[in-house]
Amino acid sequence: MTDNPYAPPEATGGTMTGDTRLSPPLWNPNAAALWCLVFGIMFGSWIHMKNWQAMGKPDKAAASKRWLIGSTLLFIVSFALAFAKPESLAGSFGRFNFFFSLAALLAWYFISAREQIRFVATTYGANYQHRSWGTPLLYGLLVLIGVGVAGAIVGFIMTVANRAA
């Protein structure tokens, strides 16, 4: 037996029922993986981390947090390299960046995301409290806009600096 009110039914000696009150509020982990195609691995790993926390799985949440930190560092390095050598984006660096990012996304999916997708499907099925996507999608959009604005500002500053030199 467990003290977690949202523990999987087998942990409490029960069976899965249609009562969504027996589950924690979760974002659909499969949808989180799909939204990564728009917002990147950082988005999905954050959603999955929050889901693991809600399900009382701190070790799994910590693993998702490592993916979040790693993907954030990867993004920062990629962003910085794009501005350090912008002419290379159309060439081999751009292709490398695309394929490396795609490989990282696939690695995250098969190493981390798929586990949560399967866990939620086998533990709760479709009978869990579905969290609204409004706030996370709004934050994802704001981050994309912020990155675009930051990129435009850095690009403008670099253009002005190059002309002055």
N, C-alpha and C positions, 0 to 999 in steps of 0.2 A: 504494500500500500504506500501511497505518497501523499504529501500535504499539498501538492500542486493541484488546484481545482481544475486546471486545464490539461492535466496529464493524459497521455493516450489512454484509451479505454482499457487496454490490456494491463496497464500499470495499476489500475484501480480495481481490477478483477471484473470489470464490466465488459460490455460489448458496444460496438459503434451503434448509435441510434440516430434518428432524424432530428434530435434536439440540438440546435445550434448553440444553445446556452452551455453545452458541455465542452465547447471549444473556445480558445482565445480568439479575439478578433485578429484576423490575418489578412495580409494582402495576398492575392493569388500569386504563388511563386512562379508559375509558368508565365503569367502575364509580365511579371517583373523581369524574367529572362528575355522576353520579347521586347520590352521597352528598352533594354540595353542596346538594341539596334539603333535607337534614336539618341539615347542619353549616355550610353557607355556603361562599362562594367561597374563604375563607381555607383551608379544608380541602383543596379540590381543587387550588388553586394550589400549596400546599405539596407535595402528592403529586406533581403534575406537575413541580415544580422538582426534587424528588428523583429522579424518573424520568429527566429530561433529564441530570442529573448522572451517573447510572449509565450512561447511553448515551453519555457523553463529548461532550455538546453544551452547553458552558458558556454560549454566547450565548443559547440557548433557555432554559437554567436561569435566567439573569439576567432574562429577560423574565418568566418565571413568578414570580420573586422580586418584581419590580415589581408584578405583580398581587396578590401576597400582601401587600405593604406597603400598596398602595392600598386593598385590601378591608379591611385591618385599620383603617386610618384612617377609612374610610367607616363601619365598625361602631362605632368609638369615638364619632364625631360623632353617629351615629344614637342610640346608647345615651345619650349626654349630653343630646341634645335631648329624648328621651323623658322624662327626669327633670326637665328644666328646665320643661317644660310638659306634665305627664302627662294633663291633661284633654283635650289635643288629640289623643291617641292614638286616641280613638274617632271623631274627626272627620276633617277634611281632611288633617291631618298624618299620621295613621295610614294613610290611603289612599295619600297621596304616598309615604310610606316603603315601603309594600308594593310599589307599582308601580316605584319607583326601584330597589329591591333586585332585583326581578324583571328589570328592564331591565339592571342591572349583571351579573346572572347570565347572561342571554342574550348580552350583549356578551362576557363572558369565554369563554363556550362557543364562540361563532362566531369570535372573534378569536384565541383562544389554545388552548383545550382540543381543539377539533376537529383542529388540526394534529397534536397528539401522538397522538390516536386513530388518525388516518390513517397517521401515520409508523410506529407500532407494528404496525398491521395489514398495511401493505405490506412492512415490513422483516422482521418476525418471524412474522407471522400469529398463530396461536394457540400457536405453538411457541416460547415463551419461558418462563423461570423465573418462575413466579407467586409474588409475595411474599404473605405472610399478612396479612390485614386486621385481625387481633386487636389489635395494638398501636395502629395509627392510629385505629381505631374506639373503643378504650378512651380514648385521649387526647381524641378528639372529644367523647365522652360526658362526660368529666371537665371539659372546657372549658364545655360546655353547663350542667352542674351548677354550676360555679363562677360563670358569668355569672348564673344564676338566684339563687344565694345572694347574690352582690354586689348584684343588683337588689333583692332583699328587704331587705338591710341598708340600702341607700341609701334605699329607700322608707320603711322604718321610721324612719330618722333624719330624713327630710324631714317625716314625719307628726308626730313629736315636736317638731321645730323649729317647724312651723306652728302647733301647738297652744299652744306656749309664747309665740308672738309675739302 
